[in-house]
Amino acid sequence: MSDIHPGIATANPDAFRLDREDYIPGDGPMTAAQAAELLCLSQRAEEFDAYDDDLTSIEAANRIKLLKRKLDG
């Protein structure tokens, strides 16, 4: 039991550890914020193919970076 929240069992911290080889940063789907920013940037840059609902977080970050460079440059 937790002293702070009675009735809630204390979690085993080892249960939340990931092995480094099992974790790939950015491998999950893009966030809602990334999707909104990417959609806006792709429209402003008239690069409509740059937006795709199925992008990973890292793919979205890369496309956002490229579109920002195009618009700033």
TAWOQUI-V226635 format. One record per residue. N is the residue number from 0. RES is the residue in three letters. BURIAL is I if it has 24 or more other C-alpha atoms within 12 Angstrom, else O. Layout:
n=N res=RES burial=BURIAL
n=N res=RES burial=BURIAL
This chain:
n=0 res=MET burial=O
n=1 res=SER burial=O
n=2 res=ASP burial=O
n=3 res=ILE burial=O
n=4 res=HIS burial=O
n=5 res=PRO burial=O
n=6 res=GLY burial=O
n=7 res=ILE burial=O
n=8 res=ALA burial=O
n=9 res=THR burial=O
n=10 res=ALA burial=O
n=11 res=ASN burial=O
n=12 res=PRO burial=O
n=13 res=ASP burial=O
n=14 res=ALA burial=O
n=15 res=PHE burial=O
n=16 res=ARG burial=O
n=17 res=LEU burial=O
n=18 res=ASP burial=O
n=19 res=ARG burial=O
n=20 res=GLU burial=O
n=21 res=ASP burial=O
n=22 res=TYR burial=O
n=23 res=ILE burial=O
n=24 res=PRO burial=O
n=25 res=GLY burial=O
n=26 res=ASP burial=O
n=27 res=GLY burial=O
n=28 res=PRO burial=O
n=29 res=MET burial=I
n=30 res=THR burial=O
n=31 res=ALA burial=O
n=32 res=ALA burial=O
n=33 res=GLN burial=I
n=34 res=ALA burial=I
n=35 res=ALA burial=O
n=36 res=GLU burial=O
n=37 res=LEU burial=I
n=38 res=LEU burial=I
n=39 res=CYS burial=O
n=40 res=LEU burial=I
n=41 res=SER burial=I
n=42 res=GLN burial=O
n=43 res=ARG burial=O
n=44 res=ALA burial=O
n=45 res=GLU burial=O
n=46 res=GLU burial=O
n=47 res=PHE burial=O
n=48 res=ASP burial=O
n=49 res=ALA burial=I
n=50 res=TYR burial=I
n=51 res=ASP burial=O
n=52 res=ASP burial=O
n=53 res=ASP burial=O
n=54 res=LEU burial=I
n=55 res=THR burial=O
n=56 res=SER burial=I
n=57 res=ILE burial=O
n=58 res=GLU burial=I
n=59 res=ALA burial=I
n=60 res=ALA burial=I
n=61 res=ASN burial=O
n=62 res=ARG burial=I
n=63 res=ILE burial=I
n=64 res=LYS burial=O
n=65 res=LEU burial=O
n=66 res=LEU burial=I
n=67 res=LYS burial=O
n=68 res=ARG burial=O
n=69 res=LYS burial=O
n=70 res=LEU burial=O
n=71 res=ASP burial=O
n=72 res=GLY burial=O
